[in-house]
Amino acid sequence: MSVNVTKRRYGIGDIPTLGQIEDKESRKFSSPPAKNKQSFSEETRKNKNFQKIFMPNASPEHLSERYLAWNCFGSIVVRYDGLTSYIEVDFADPSRHKNLTMPKNIHIEHASLCDTGLVLTSSNSVLYYQFDSWANNTDWSLNIDAKEEIKGIPVSYT
């Protein structure tokens, strides 16, 4: 069986010569791209409904038990019991940190975990909890303006 027969069978065109490749490359830069054609992203934005933004490893919001974070440091699970949220932090290395449970009277939406601390967000606030701090009152919170929206929150050690 010849190479051309195999190429035709699988829909592969003829192999271009070096001159054809050089000619094709020179034509790439000779004419500007058409401006009346919509890009894929513009078309997609107009015609598609995107999923709601979420943090990595987050469970859907309608569940009463949600995984908000899961990484090499551990996991953050929130359980809702009426008006109270119970945040459970399970560390991957129990010799470094003890697991903890924190009750909060707010609806937790996002969380992030690293070796030195954890960040939680609700619709209008950001809460940070420091692990193993040498000083008292290293935790902090930040209230967010009603016009702003929290879409995600990272935490890392620097």
C-alpha positions in Angstrom: 0.0 0.0 0.0 1.4 3.4 -0.9 1.7 6.4 1.4 -0.8 8.4 -0.7 -3.5 5.7 -0.5 -3.0 5.6 3.3 -3.2 9.5 3.5 -6.4 9.5 1.4 -8.0 6.8 3.6 -7.4 8.8 6.8 -8.1 12.2 5.3 -4.6 13.5 5.4 -3.6 15.9 2.6 -0.4 15.8 0.7 2.8 16.7 2.6 3.7 20.3 1.6 7.1 21.0 0.2 9.5 23.4 1.9 8.6 26.1 -0.7 4.9 25.7 0.1 5.6 26.0 3.9 7.7 29.2 3.4 5.0 30.7 1.2 2.3 29.9 3.7 4.4 31.4 6.6 4.9 34.6 4.6 1.2 35.0 4.0 0.4 34.8 7.7 1.8 38.3 8.3 0.9 39.9 5.0 -2.8 40.6 5.6 -4.5 41.7 8.9 -7.2 39.5 10.4 -10.8 40.2 9.6 -12.3 42.6 12.1 -16.0 41.9 11.4 -15.7 38.3 12.7 -16.6 37.8 16.4 -14.1 36.0 18.6 -15.1 32.7 20.2 -15.2 34.3 23.7 -17.5 37.2 22.6 -19.9 34.8 21.0 -19.8 32.4 24.0 -20.5 35.3 26.4 -23.5 36.3 24.4 -25.0 32.9 23.9 -24.1 30.8 26.9 -24.9 30.7 30.6 -21.8 30.2 32.6 -21.7 28.4 35.9 -21.6 30.4 39.1 -18.0 31.1 40.3 -16.9 28.8 43.1 -13.7 28.0 44.9 -11.8 24.8 44.0 -13.2 21.7 45.7 -16.4 23.5 46.8 -19.7 21.6 47.0 -23.0 23.0 45.7 -24.6 25.7 47.9 -27.9 23.9 48.4 -26.4 21.1 50.5 -26.4 21.2 54.4 -22.9 19.8 54.5 -20.4 21.4 52.1 -16.7 20.9 51.4 -15.3 24.3 51.0 -11.6 23.5 50.7 -9.5 20.4 50.3 -5.8 20.6 49.6 -2.5 19.2 50.9 -2.9 21.0 54.2 -6.3 19.5 55.0 -10.0 20.1 54.4 -12.7 22.6 55.5 -16.3 21.3 55.8 -19.2 23.5 56.9 -22.4 22.0 58.3 -25.5 24.1 58.7 -27.9 23.5 61.6 -30.6 26.1 61.4 -28.9 29.5 61.8 -25.5 28.2 63.0 -22.7 27.1 60.7 -20.2 24.6 62.1 -16.8 24.9 60.4 -14.8 21.7 60.7 -11.1 21.9 59.8 -9.4 18.5 59.4 -5.6 18.8 59.0 -3.7 16.3 56.8 -0.8 16.3 59.3 -2.3 15.9 62.8 1.1 16.2 64.4 1.3 19.8 63.2 -2.2 21.1 64.1 -5.1 19.7 66.0 -8.4 19.4 64.2 -10.9 22.1 65.2 -14.6 22.9 65.0 -15.8 26.5 65.1 -19.5 27.5 65.4 -20.4 30.7 63.6 -23.7 32.5 63.3 -23.1 33.4 59.6 -23.6 31.6 56.3 -20.1 30.7 55.1 -19.7 30.7 51.3 -16.0 30.3 50.6 -13.0 29.0 52.5 -9.3 28.6 51.9 -6.7 26.8 54.0 -2.9 26.9 54.3 -0.4 25.8 56.9 -0.5 29.1 58.8 -4.2 30.1 58.7 -7.6 29.9 57.3 -9.9 32.4 55.5 -13.7 32.2 55.5 -16.1 34.4 53.7 -19.8 35.2 53.9 -21.7 37.5 51.6 -20.5 40.6 53.4 -17.4 39.7 55.4 -14.0 38.1 55.3 -12.7 36.3 58.4 -9.0 35.2 58.9 -7.9 32.8 61.6 -4.2 32.4 62.4 -2.8 29.1 63.6 0.0 28.9 66.2 0.5 32.6 66.6 2.9 34.1 69.2 0.7 37.1 69.8 -2.9 37.4 71.0 -5.7 38.7 68.7 -4.0 37.8 65.4 -7.4 36.9 63.9 -9.1 39.6 61.9 -12.3 40.3 60.0 -13.2 42.7 57.2 -16.7 43.9 56.4 -17.5 44.2 52.7 -19.6 47.0 51.1 -23.0 45.9 49.9 -22.1 47.0 46.4 -19.2 44.5 46.3 -19.3 40.8 45.9 -16.8 38.2 47.1 -16.1 35.7 44.3 -13.2 33.8 45.8 -10.5 34.0 48.5 -7.0 32.5 48.5 -4.7 32.2 51.4 -1.0 31.3 51.4 2.2 31.6 53.4 4.6 34.3 52.3 
